[in-house]
Amino acid sequence: MESSFETRLKEMSELLSSKYKLDLPAIYSFRKDLHKHPETAFKEVKTKEKLIAYLVNQGAKIEDIKHFAITGFTYDIVGTAPPQGSAMAIGIRADIDALPMKELNTFPHASIYPDVGHMCGHDGHAATLIGTAEVLLRIRSQIPSNKTVRLIFQPGEEGANGGGKMVAEGALDGLNDVYALHSGFYPFWQILCKGGRSNVFKSYWFRYRNNRKRLARGLSRKRK
């Protein structure tokens, strides 16, 4: 007997598959492969190669990929439909690094490395952005030509200032807004939206408004 979660997942899978031709099983497999082969800050070489290969397979042009912060990169999806309203460029960001810690899980896609594991969900974040990219690339003809979505794959989130390096190198230049998510201990099918800082620990936070960049260092603090 299927659980309510499995039923909802099946319904969502059928909707995305029928409406956007999204291959969810392939994305699930991709996420498991990332989980099985984790790489820590600025060593995400194979991870980056896999992400780029997946994007190119979905129609992204490899020559338009821009590289930042050693193992980070961005890709702009520009609409091809007639322009509408004011020009707008937004970014969607996912972190891609793993943690230098042992994974205790025993499922088939557990880390093959003794002291490295995707214990903070970045494999899921990266796969989510890949799925988002797949949909956006498929509906590019419905997006106005003066609208851009920038995919941002950030390395070194775990205490290595990967975000700061990408900002300093211009990865967010020209964007009006940037969006990101983090998996958490919330009920299935619920999304927590919070203004300002959330889940910040010795990291960076930033916001864009009217092309004016504001960057502030988050304060180190103990989780309560």
N, C-alpha and C positions, 0 to 999 in steps of 0.2 A: 504494500500500500504506500502510495506517494505521500510525503509530508507536504504541508502547506507551502513550505519554501520551494520544494521541488516542483510543485504545481505552478507556482508563480514564475519560477525560473523558466519552465517549459513554455508558458504563455508568452513571456517576454522574448524568449528565443524565437518563437514562431512569428511574433510581430516584427522583430528586427529583420528576420530572414526574409519574410514576405514583402515588407515595405522597402527595405534598404538593401536587400540581398547580402546582408551581413553574415559572414560565416563564423558564428559564435564558437562552434566546436574547435575551429582552427585557432581562434584567439585563446580559448581555454588551454589548448595544447601548447601554444606559444608561451603563455604565462607559466605553465608548469616547467617548460624548458628553461626559462629564465631563473625560476626558483631552484632548479636542479644545478644550475651552473652560475652561482652568484659571484660577483666581483666587487671588491671594495673601492673606496674613493680614488678616482683618477686612474683606476686599473680596469675600468669597464670596457675594455677593448673589444672582446667578443660580444658583449652585450650590445655595444654600439653597432657593430657589424650586423648583428641579427635584426636590430630595429630598422636600420637603413635598408637592409635587404627586403624586409616585409613591406616597407613603405614603397619602395621601387616596384615591387611586385603588384602593388595596388595602383600604380600609375604615377607615382611621384618621380620627378626628374632628378637624377642624382647630381647633376651639375648645379642645381639650385639649392642644394643642402649647404648650410653654412656651419662652420665648426668653431666651437668655443671651449675654453677651459679644458683643454687637452682631450677629454672624452665626451664633451657635451656637443650638442648640435641643435639647429633649428631648421624648420622648413615652413615656408609660407604657402598657404593655399589661397589663391586669389580667385574670386568669382569671375564668371564669364558672362553672366546675364547683364542686361542693360543696367546702368548705374541708377541708384535710388538714393535720394536725400544726400546727407553729408558723408564724406569719406570716413571710414572707420576701420581701425585695425586692432584686433584683440589677440592676446596670447593665451594659450592653454599649456600649463606646465606640469611635467611629471618628473619625479626624481628616479634615478635608475641604479643607485649604488646599494650594496649590501653591507652588513655589519661584520666586524671581525669577531664573531662568536660562534660557538658550536650549536648546531641545530639538533634538537633531541627528537624531532618527529621521525617516524619510521615509514611514512607512506612512500610509494614508489618514486615520487619526484622530490624527495628530500635532498638537501645539498650533498653533493658528492665530495665536497671538501671538508676536512675535519674541523677547521676553525673559521669558516666563513659561511654566513647564512643570510637569507632574505627574511630576517626576523622583524622587519618593520613594514613589510607590505609593499616595498617599492617595485617588486615584480608585478604586482597587481596594478599599481599606478601606471607603470609603463605600458602594460597590456591594455588598460583602459584608454590611454591616449592613442594607442595604435588602432583600437576599435573606432574611436572617435574620428581619427584620420581617415579610416576606410569609408565611413559614412560621408564625411565632408568631400572626399575625392569623388564619390559617386554622385553627389548632388551639386557639384561645382557649377553646373550650368544653371542652377536655380539661385545661386548666390550673386548679388549685384557685383559688377566689375570694380566698384569703388569700395568694396569690403574685403578685408583680408583676415584670415585666421592663421596665426603663427603657432606651430607646434614647437614646444620648448622641452627638450630632453636634458635635464640637469644632472650632472655628476656630483659626487662629493657632497651630498646633503648632510651626511652623518658627521658633523663636527669638522668638516674640511673646507667650509666656506665656498662650496661650489657655486652657490647662488650669487654671492658677492663677486666672484670671478667672472661669471657670465655677464652680470650687470656692467662691471668695469670694462669688459671687452665689447660692449654694445649690443648684446643679444636682445635687449628689450627696446632698443632705440626705435622710435616711431610708433610705439603702441599707445593706445588710449587706455586700455585696461588689461589686466592680467588675472587669470583665474587658475585656481589649483584646488586639489582635494587631497584628503588623507583618509585612508580607511581607519575605522575606529570601532570601539565597543558600543555600537549603536544597534538598535533592532533592525533586522533585515527590512529593506525597502524604505528606510527612512534616511533622510539627508539632513544634517545639521548645518545651518548657515549662520555665520557669526561675523559681525563686523570687527575690524581691528585685528589684533593678534590672537591666534589660537594654536595651542600645542607648540608654542615656541620654546626652545631650549638652546641657549647659546647660539643663536642663529640670526638671520636677517629677515626683515620684513620691509615691504615696499608697496607703494601704491602709485598708480598713474591717474592723473586727471588733466584733461586738456593739454596733453603732451608735455606736461611739467612733471619732471621726475623727482621723487622724494625718496630718499633712501635713509633708513635709520637702523642702527645696530640694536638688535634685541638684547635685552639685558640677560645675563646668565642668572638662572633662578632654579631652585630645587622644585621638583614636582611635588604637589601636595596630594 
